[in-house]
């Protein structure tokens, strides 16, 4: 019965974190108070972008404004129906031909804009792979191969996107150049640690602070080999991204409409209703999932032994984006289930801990689950089933481990993304 009770609290916290970040609940605030004089075009990319477009369009017409148009690219399975905005599905996290064609269509559409027109850009997590237009001389296949290598090496999202930006015609601020001199308003849902505006979807309308040298340094750091075309492209000063001094940003405005900290604060309210005090460690934790799991376990042990930094009953919350260095290609997992399994192993037989670790977009890794749950009897049940937790962790197969325990969390697409969500109840 205790498992059922605390499971409900954990799932309620996760649900509230999603709801406070959901486009349908926040988009009303971002419709212009006055109707623009010129035409209005909506473009975007990301796992939440189709729902952002649907919600924006709905609120727009509630104002009685004239018809708008546009094109948004989202992940397969994340489509939403709009009245006048075209929605195209493409591949994530590795780009595909559908994304390339859709991006070319976006460029063609916004090139027609004039000074009196308004471009609204809707971006969310996943936009980097969905909005794809390789630099001249670099093929889509080369970008796909490089993306696969970057995703497996354990690089942070900011490092990965610094490479992506310097091989793209649309990332790193380039998209803004096609719409100049039109007014640009970018509405973004943050899925990156620290809410770095230049990293969200690789900052298509935001000035870039990284350089080609930074991108090359990432490839060297992780010993990633690339094609001759990519190497030559990154060594060309012609492919540097526009910085904050560029005139294309003179009429560009950027608004962060949902972020991880808001989600954690909303979740804390849920736990506090159930007698738990709350402790938010950080909304921007990065590092290997295995290591972050061990650190969280150490904090739990400190609470249990010394009531520091707070005493139980306590809810520990954290966000950010961990990484997993892939060791086995046969494992099914994601960074959140990997974290949770590492936490479980480090806690051992600790019997007063319940936890959840999920990705707020509803997809953890390559499978259909958002994440998983941890209970005081998780390890006991695993041993009864003959499961070796350390073996599953080493094989990057945490999904299968929690699947066999029937402890996966499956939400389907949430149509938002404010990164990882972790909650630990110490009762």
C-alpha angles and dihedrals in degrees: 000000000000090000090055093047096050093039088060092052092050093048091046090054092050091047092051091049088056096043095053087053098043117118093226089061099046111027096086090074093061104055111110114258089224126044111250116246096224131050120297123223126186122203131163151145136214144080090281097038098096092054089044088054093047093049093044092050092048093052091042093058092044085066089057092241125157121271119286130197139201152127130256129187120213139168121278108275094023100089121136126189118248131182100229106000116090115225120205124186122217141162129295138218091007114043123239141191093273090059092047093051092046092050091052087052091051091052092049091049098051095043087074094062122115134201094272093052129093127224116196113196118199115196136172140155114316094035093117094068096035097051099059131163114147120215115262110281094029118097128215089244090056090050090049093052092048092047091053091052093048093050093052101043099071097249118155120250091251090054093047092049093048087063094043092051094058094051096049140085092208109033127080094039097310094117090065091060093066093055098045127155092023120100111264126201116182118198112194138184108209119232097161132091111262093013091262103187092205092057100048104103085343091293102275093181100026129092112258123232096186128085140208087260089059090052092050090049090057092053090049094046093056095035092240117169119213139182123277090248093056093046092051091047092053090048092055118095087205088075097056113128123244115268132210093277093062115113092227089078095052092100098027122114126189124203126185104211101176132017141173096257091060090052093051092048091051091049090050089059090059094051092046090058087060097055095265120129111217134231119189108200097187142317092221111051115156133178140082113331091229092055095044089052091054092048092051090049090052090053091050090052091050090053092049095046103036108009088243134177082002137345130251140293082067138152114210114200131187141164139182131099123289124194136222124212102215114232099163126042091197097063124099112213150109136220094266097051088043089054092047094050090048089050091050093051092047092049093049111176096355102144106195102063131102121175146174130199119184142152109243092224089065095245123097110187117318100327133083098257127097092213138289148270132246125209133183089255096046095106093043092052091046092054091049088056091049094248119153106210095197091052092053090048093051091049093050087240101129091131091064092046094056092037090060089050091049089235101123120124112224120184104151117225111342094193092227135070127201094158132249120356120202128176127174122189115203105192 
